[in-house]
Structure formats: C-alpha cells, structure tokens
Amino acid sequence: KKNTEFKFNSMQLSMAESYLKSPSRPRKIALRTFEYTQIVNIDDILYCHGDKGYTTFYIKDNKPMMVSKVLKHFETMLPESEFIRCHQSYLINANYIKKYFKDGQIEMSDGKMIPVATRKKDVIQQFLNDI
C-alpha cells in the first residue's frame, strides 16, 4: 500500500481549524422518509430510536420521523461530543438530558424515559461528570 502524505502550511491549518470551530457552520442533516426529505437542525434532535433497519428521530416541536437507515449510520454522522449511544437501540442528544437515574434510565426533556445499557452506565456517568 502506498502512503500519501499531505503537507499544509500554518495558514491552511488555521483556516481549517477556524471553520471547524465556527458556530455558523451548518449543523443540519437531511432525513429521507418514504414520502419526503426534511432538513433538520442537529440541535433540534432530542434522540433517535433504532429498530431493525429503521431509525425514528424525535425532533423538538415536530412529530417523529422514521428513516430507513440503521442507527449506526446516524451515530457516525452526528457529533460525538453531543450524541451518546446509551443503549443498543438509542442515540441521545446530551443537551436534552433532564435526569439520570442510577437504576439505568435517562429522562429526556420531553419526559421520555430512555434505557441505559449496563455496559454503558460508566460512559454516561463520565459524560455527565464532564459537563
């Protein structure tokens, strides 16, 4: 295999870094349902629920949207600094966590109780400690 090395000057690196940190950077995702494609602000996504080959998005002030892609697909697309895979079937936006119960549940801002897998409890606890 051939390794390719790229060299960037400090100005190019600085520009790239400022773009990535820019709050004006588009934070949207296109969700394709059976009937339409909707552009959604990432900040408005409360949580996602995966079930077999489908993912249902629960979006602030909107009805749920079902998309025919697996949860893992969206886990790689959404910012890992905000979205936590707390269970095999759930990906949650940490900005909407209301309460964490030690018995392994998270209450979201809309009142929905989300299960936390036993093996994910430490990850959730550490994430909450870092807030």
PyMOL commands that set and color helices and strands:
alter all, ss='L'
color gray80, all
select helices_A, chain A and resi 10-21+42-44+71-77+94-96+118-129
alter helices_A, ss='H'
color red, helices_A
select strands_A, chain A and resi 28-32+37-41+45-51+54-59+65-67+83-87+90-93+97-101+105-108+113-115
alter strands_A, ss='S'
color yellow, strands_A
deselect
rebuild
show_as cartoon
